[in-house]
Amino acid sequence: MKGYGHSLGKCFVGKDFQIVVLLGGLAMPKSQVDPIALKQKLSSMSALDCVVGVCFQGVMDKPGWKDIFKFKYFINADLSKVSLFELGE
């Protein structure tokens, strides 16, 4: 859909996005995404005033990501406790 976002591998027409959400997969070593290059690319589409980070197990909790993007909101899910419930009929 024109003007509604950016996805890996394909850029849709649009600019001046008010909110940018970065998912933790970008920071995983196997993705080989350079946060500086990513910020440069995103700067052409947004002022980056509101960047939201969403990750699991602290994968984006690194200076290379937190210092470069200055997240306004940051969600870090941790699987330290898993509960199993048996539900009755």
C-alpha positions as CSV (number, residue, x, y, z in Angstrom):
1,M,0.0,0.0,0.0
2,K,1.5,3.3,-1.0
3,G,2.6,5.6,1.7
4,Y,2.2,3.2,4.6
5,G,5.6,1.9,5.6
6,H,8.9,0.2,5.0
7,S,9.6,-3.5,5.0
8,L,12.9,-5.4,4.6
9,G,13.8,-5.7,0.9
10,K,11.2,-3.4,-0.4
11,C,10.5,0.3,0.3
12,F,7.0,1.7,-0.2
13,V,6.5,5.3,-1.3
14,G,6.2,7.5,1.7
15,K,8.1,9.9,4.0
16,D,7.7,11.9,7.1
17,F,6.7,8.9,9.3
18,Q,6.0,10.0,12.8
19,I,6.7,6.7,14.5
20,V,9.4,4.1,13.6
21,V,9.3,0.7,15.2
22,L,12.4,-1.4,15.1
23,L,12.2,-5.1,15.9
24,G,14.9,-7.1,17.6
25,G,15.6,-9.3,14.7
26,L,17.5,-6.4,13.2
27,A,20.1,-6.6,16.0
28,M,20.7,-10.3,15.8
29,P,24.2,-11.1,14.6
30,K,23.0,-13.3,11.7
31,S,21.1,-10.3,10.2
32,Q,24.3,-8.3,9.9
33,V,22.4,-4.9,10.0
34,D,24.6,-2.0,10.7
35,P,22.6,0.4,13.0
36,I,24.4,3.5,11.7
37,A,23.6,2.6,8.1
38,L,20.0,1.8,9.1
39,K,19.6,5.1,10.9
40,Q,20.9,7.0,7.8
41,K,18.4,5.2,5.6
42,L,15.5,5.8,8.0
43,S,16.5,9.5,8.4
44,S,15.3,10.1,4.8
45,M,11.8,8.9,5.8
46,S,11.4,10.2,9.3
47,A,12.8,12.8,11.8
48,L,13.2,9.8,14.2
49,D,11.6,11.7,17.0
50,C,9.7,8.7,18.1
51,V,11.6,5.4,17.8
52,V,10.1,2.3,19.5
53,G,12.3,-0.7,20.1
54,V,10.7,-4.2,20.6
55,C,12.9,-7.2,21.3
56,F,13.3,-10.4,23.3
57,Q,16.0,-11.4,25.7
58,G,17.8,-8.0,25.4
59,V,19.0,-8.4,21.9
60,M,18.8,-4.7,21.3
61,D,20.1,-3.8,24.7
62,K,23.5,-2.9,23.3
63,P,25.2,0.4,23.1
64,G,25.3,0.1,19.3
65,W,21.5,0.2,19.1
66,K,20.4,2.1,22.2
67,D,23.0,5.0,21.8
68,I,22.4,5.4,18.1
69,F,18.6,5.4,18.0
70,K,17.8,7.0,21.4
71,F,14.6,5.0,21.7
72,K,11.6,6.9,23.1
73,Y,10.0,3.6,24.1
74,F,11.7,0.3,24.5
75,I,10.0,-3.1,25.1
76,N,12.2,-6.0,26.2
77,A,10.5,-9.3,26.8
78,D,12.2,-11.9,28.9
79,L,11.2,-15.5,29.1
80,S,12.6,-16.0,32.7
81,K,9.3,-17.4,33.9
82,V,7.1,-19.8,32.1
83,S,3.9,-21.0,33.7
84,L,1.9,-24.0,32.6
85,F,-1.8,-24.2,33.7
86,E,-4.2,-27.1,33.4
87,L,-7.6,-25.8,32.5
88,G,-10.7,-27.7,33.7
89,E,-13.7,-28.3,31.7
